[in-house]
Amino acid sequence: MEIYVVGGAVRDELLGLPVQDRDFVVVGATPEEMVAAGFKPVGKDFPVFLHPQTHEEYALARTERKSGRGYKGFTVYSTPDVTLEQDLARRDLTINAIAKKPDGTLVDPFNGKTDLENKILKHVSAAFAEDPVRILRVARFAARFGFRIADETMALMSMMVAAGETEHLVPERVWQEFAKGLAEPQPALMFEALERCGLRPKLLPELQQLPPPFSGPLPVRFAVLCWPLQEAEIKALCDRLKVPNEERELALLACRCKDLLNGSSPGDLLKLFKRADAFRRPERFREFLEAARLSELKFDAIRIENALQAAMSVDAGAIAGKATSPAEIPALLDREREQAIEKGKP
């Protein structure tokens, strides 16, 4: 039994980046031997085990053969005679197909270290074309590292799109990779890659322009991305990618409220707060303001934040106590909040 650290942990160590998680490949072992050694089996589609102490993942060396459409359309072959080189050959990019022995020696049959040094993203073999999710992964790695995609890899990605292989992408996997790419330091490079290979118009037809430079949490970034879109377009995009509720809600809120940001009167500002549900969800409202700022919209964020604080200082319970009937409460509360906003002006 031989054990190697593989993939992202080796890549990031070579790049001088912090290593978050380590994955291991085990060569020359059977599932029974792993269990006998105390490892806990967790893999459903192929043999993966958790270390009894560290709980890190150890996968038996394996090969894969295409047997159907999509990322699950593979038959896995994993026996003690599968070599490390065969396991590495099934990986997506050369920079992810490097292994390290316990003594620190690298096993690099596809020259991934050289591609790291030259800042190039290059596919390992023609088997890359068997999994369309890899197109998204390459685009995401471009956004993370700022590396150039090799010409031959871009040509293969374009061929995959033209052949219709990407029509079998699973929405959850698309969002998983897309969301990671949005969170990377240079997300515009992901969009450039998707545009060049022809996947953007097929997968993301609503997003016809590169996003401005942005930062912040994922919901804010997604709202910035959707800022130029109409509500129906945002809903269509979210439905297609099965976008989680937090990101979907902020993008839609921004679409519905952005035209109110330049309101000047207390009444205008109160209308904004009520439409954005700012009194119940002030943190989400602040994320909306951050998305607006990153979208280069010209508005006075400090004035809006101060107005919200003034309006929130009104004691709704006290107002309710003054009302002669429940029906009067909303109007009384609105009037008090408008007055508080007016008094709070600098």
Secondary structure, 3 states (H helix, E strand, C coil): CEEEEECHHHHHHHCCCCCCCCEEEEECCCHHHHHHCCCEECCCCCCEEECCCCCCEEEECCEEEECCCCCCCEEEECCCCCCHHHHHHCCCEHHHCCEECCCCCEECCCCHHHHHHHCEECECCHHHHHCCHHHHHHHHHHHHHCCEECHHHHHHHHHHHHCCHHHHCCHHHHHHHHHHHHCCCCHHHHHHHHHHHCHHHHHCCCCCCCCCCCCCCHHHHHHHHHCCCCHHHHHHHHHHHCCCHHHHHHHHHHHHHHHHCCCCCHHHHHHHHHHCCCCCCHHHHHHHHHHHHHCCCCCCHHHHHHHHHHHHCCCHHHHHHHCCCHHHHHHHHHHHHHHHHHHCCC
